[in-house]
Amino acid sequence: MLSEIVDRLITLTRDRDPSVVIAAALALGEGAPDTSDVVECLMSLTENYEPSIKSAGATALGRLYRRRR
């Protein structure tokens, strides 16, 4: 069940609507496990041309890192 949720959130980070991408990224940062798929997804968002998406990716990575410590 958890893997299905994570997979759906990763898929939503590829949506055309920036608000959906941002919400999915932040949700991943808050509760997803720190798997390579999640980290790669968030890392790719930090390279996005849209500043708000880049910011959400960085914020989510920071939250993921903080939870891991």
C-alpha positions as CSV (number, residue, x, y, z in Angstrom):
1,M,0.0,0.0,0.0
2,L,2.8,2.5,0.9
3,S,4.7,1.7,-2.3
4,E,1.5,2.4,-4.3
5,I,1.2,5.8,-2.6
6,V,4.8,6.6,-3.3
7,D,4.5,5.5,-6.9
8,R,1.5,7.7,-7.4
9,L,3.2,10.7,-5.8
10,I,6.3,10.2,-8.0
11,T,4.0,10.0,-11.1
12,L,2.3,13.3,-10.0
13,T,5.6,15.1,-9.9
14,R,5.5,14.8,-13.7
15,D,2.1,16.5,-14.0
16,R,1.7,19.6,-16.2
17,D,0.2,21.7,-13.4
18,P,3.0,23.1,-11.2
19,S,0.7,23.2,-8.1
20,V,0.3,19.4,-8.4
21,V,4.0,18.9,-8.8
22,I,4.7,21.0,-5.7
23,A,2.1,19.2,-3.6
24,A,3.4,15.8,-4.6
25,A,7.1,16.8,-3.9
26,L,6.2,18.1,-0.5
27,A,4.2,15.0,0.3
28,L,7.2,12.9,-0.7
29,G,9.5,14.9,1.6
30,E,7.1,14.6,4.5
31,G,6.4,10.9,4.5
32,A,8.1,8.8,1.8
33,P,10.9,6.4,2.6
34,D,14.3,7.6,1.4
35,T,14.6,5.1,-1.5
36,S,16.7,5.8,-4.5
37,D,13.5,6.4,-6.6
38,V,12.3,9.1,-4.2
39,V,15.7,10.8,-3.9
40,E,16.2,10.7,-7.7
41,C,12.7,12.2,-8.3
42,L,13.3,15.0,-5.8
43,M,16.8,15.7,-7.1
44,S,15.4,16.0,-10.6
45,L,12.9,18.6,-9.4
46,T,15.7,20.7,-8.0
47,E,16.9,21.1,-11.6
48,N,13.5,22.3,-12.9
49,Y,13.3,25.6,-14.7
50,E,10.2,26.7,-12.7
51,P,11.5,28.4,-9.5
52,S,8.6,27.2,-7.4
53,I,9.1,23.6,-8.4
54,K,12.8,23.9,-7.8
55,S,12.1,25.3,-4.4
56,A,9.6,22.5,-3.5
57,G,12.2,19.9,-4.6
58,A,14.8,21.4,-2.4
59,T,12.5,21.7,0.5
60,A,11.3,18.1,0.2
61,L,14.9,16.9,0.0
62,G,15.7,18.8,3.2
63,R,12.7,17.3,5.0
64,L,13.7,13.8,3.8
65,Y,17.3,14.4,5.1
66,R,16.1,15.8,8.4
67,R,13.8,12.8,9.0
68,R,16.6,10.4,8.2
69,R,19.0,11.8,10.8
